[in-house]
Amino acid sequence: MQQDRSAPVRAPRRGRPRSFDLDAAVAAALSTLWDKGYEATTIEDLGRATGLSPSSLYAAFGSKHGVLEAALTRYDRDREDLLRPLEHGSGGLDDLRGFLDAIRRGLTEPGHPGCFMVNTATEVAPRDDRIAERAHRYRERVRNGLAAALDRAAARGELPAGDVEDTTSRARLLQAALFGVQVTARSGATEEALATVEALSRQIERWAVPGPSPRH
């Protein structure tokens, strides 16, 4: 499959050290790509956002596609605070509730709509193998994190013993629904996205063994 590259690849220059903060430039590029989408973002847009000339952008990243890959790597790093508690938390259903609370807050905060990885996967991955592989790894990480939290919940007796629905199936259901939430949010239908998160929260409580009311 042919990768989408709107600008020719140029080898990064060697020799003189960079006179700009590369991490800050990637953060600014991420913000612009998240707002506008990959196709609509021009090299000029990225230059205005980062304060870099086209030649400096090419020297640092090789191409517009290289900027996108750097932005996705930065986004992965930024999602650690969201995903690590899901993957390695000490709770079970409480870790799931905390994850949904974070998704809910993200939908209501002003700024970038949707999930940058989901947005990029929807726009670019169908014709770009490298971006498709990144999107696949991200989906797997979210799904595995959800499954880990559900496994902890089962071990803590928060889910019924011997339930016919295993944690993998439930995690797949939640992951697919949450990615749909992000696409919905990107389209501007924030209230619909929030309603779906609320429906998922209610579904998790229906799975739970009856007990004290959960925190919110």
Phi, psi and omega in degrees: 000135183282132178281151180273114178224110186275353179223147182296145178283133176235136180296137177303139180288150177243162176114255186299130180294154179295146179251023179222163180276108184297319181296319178295322178295318179295319179299318179292320177295318177303314181301316181292315179296323179294317181292312191262337189089157186295310185297320184282344181277128179259166174300325178296319176301315181294324177296316179296320182292319186267343185078015183254149174284160176306320181295323178291322177297314180295322180295323183278323190240346178089324183188173173299322178298323177296324175297316180300314181296321176296321179294321178293322176297318177297319180296317176305315180297318182292338182275359181303317182297333179277318190270328184298319177298328177291318183285320191230023181291171179262353180257190178235267179295330177297325177293323175294317179297319178297322178297314179294324176300319180294320176298316180300314179298320180298328180287334184260349179282141177292151179130225188282126179279143176073189180258129183300320180294316179295316178303313182292320178299317181295320185276318194251323189303325182302339181234016184220108186298321183292320178290323177300320179292320176299315181296320178299314180297322180292317177301316180297320181296315179297313181298317179293325176295317177298317179296321179297317178295320178293323176297318177296321178298317179296319180295331180273001180078018180275345176243150182299139177290141176070021179295141184290337179271117180277168185294329180297316180295317180294319179297319179297318178299312181295317181298315180298317180296319182290325175292324174297323176302317182293321177296318178299316179297320180299327180284353179100358182269067185297318182296321177295319178298316178297321179297324178292320177298319178296320178296320177295320178299317179294323180296319178299319179293330176290329177290332191288150170295133180304138180189203179299151180300135181290156174287157175227000000 
